[in-house]
């Protein structure tokens, strides 16, 4: 992964939230771009600089201005539940802003006839009616993973 200062010089209009371990990056930006999706893909590739990562986009595919990049879950807390696994960690929040920032990854639905519906239900069971943003694999080839961010507006961007 590139140095964040190099990234900001190249993409000054993109806000980037990085964890201390540099295993999660949340990119927000490209509002003025004709094709913000392509712009954020390019920025993601530049930031990762050839490193392996998984990329997630907003679940309804109607918000091309946010990308979640995950390189590893080694520093996540892991909980095994009935039928799924949960991995989570706190994200850096802006100083003085109330409310937690947390990224959670739900993995499950293996062997289910409709894993999308199952995972949608599991997100609801996990989060309920609390405010959150849900992200999925952009290729839609992996219905068994949901990335959930609570406190997205409280993230500390560098």
N, C-alpha and C positions, 0 to 999 in steps of 0.2 A: 504494500500500500504506500502511495506517495506521501510525502510530507504535506501537511494540511496547508502550509503557507504557499507552497507551489500550486496546490489545487485552487486556492482562493485567488491567486494571481491569474490563473487561466480562466476560472469561472467565478468572477466576483459577484455575479447575480444569483448564485446558488448558495443557500444556507445549508450547512452541514453539521449534523450532530454526531459526534464520535464518542464511543465509550472509551474509558481509560485503557482497556485491553486492546482497543482498535479491532474488535470483533464484530461490531455493529456500526453501521453508518446510515443515517437517515438524511436523504438529500431532498431539499425543497427548493423549487425555483423554475426558471424558464418561462415565467409568466408572459414575457414580451416576445417569445419565440413563435414562429409560424408553426413549427412542429415540436412542441415541448417534449413529447415522448422520445423522439430521436435525439434531442439535445441532452436529456437526462441519461439516456443510454450511453451516449458519447462521454458525458461527464463521469458516469459510473466506471466506464472502462478506463478512463484516464486516472481516476482516483485509485483504482485497484491495481493498475500498472502490471497486469499479467497474473496477479494472485487469483486463486480460485475463490469464488463466492457464489452464493445463492441470492437471487434478486426477487423481490416481491413488489407487486403493484396493488393499488386499491381494488377491493374485491368486485366492485361494479364496473371497473375499467372506465370510470368517468372522471377520474382525477389524474391526469398525466403529469402533474407537477410534483408528485411525491414518489420517491423510490426508497425501499428499504433493502440494504445490502448486509448479508450476514456471512462472515468468513468461518466462524467456528461457534460451537455451543459449549466449549470446554469450561467457560467461566459462568455458565448459566446454572441456576439451581434446578435440579431435576426431581420430578415427582411422578411416580407411576400411579395411575388411577385405573379404575375398571374400564377397560376398552380403549384407553388412550394414554399418552404420555404428555406431561406438561413441563416445559422448560421456561424459566423466566429470569429476568435480571432488571435492576433499576437502571434507568438512563439518566444522564446528567440533566438536571433541571436548572432553569434560570434562577439566580440568587434572588431571594425575596418573593418568589412566586409560590403560593400555596398549592398543594396537591402533588401527588407522586407522578413521576414519569416512569412507566414500566413497559418493557417489551416482553411479550409472552408468545411462546410457540406451542400450539396444540398439534399433536401428531396422533392420528388414529383413523378408524374407519376401515381398516384392512379387512377384507372378506365381506364387507357390506355390499349389498346389491347397488345401493346409491350412496357412495361415500360423500358426495357433495352435500346432500341433505343431512346426512349424519353429522358431518363436521359443522354445518350451519347450526344444527341443534346443539352441538357441544359448545360452540362459541356462546350461544344464548345461555346455556346452563352455567357456563363459567363466568360470564360477564353480567348476565341479566340485562337490566335496563340502564346500566351505567354507561356513561359516554365512552366511546372507544372508536378506533379506526381498525378495520380488518384488511389484511393484505393477503394476496394469493400468488401462486406461481404465474407469471405472465403468459406462459405458453399453455396454461390450463391442463398440462399433462400430469400434474401432481395434485389430485384432489384430497390427499390425505394430510395436508399441512395448511394451517392457518396461522398467520402472524398477526398478533393483536397489540396495538399500542394504546395505552391509556395515558392521558395527559399530553397528547401531541402538541398542544398549544403552549405547554410549559417547558418544552425542550430547550436546552441551552445550545445555541448554534454558534459555531466558530467561524 
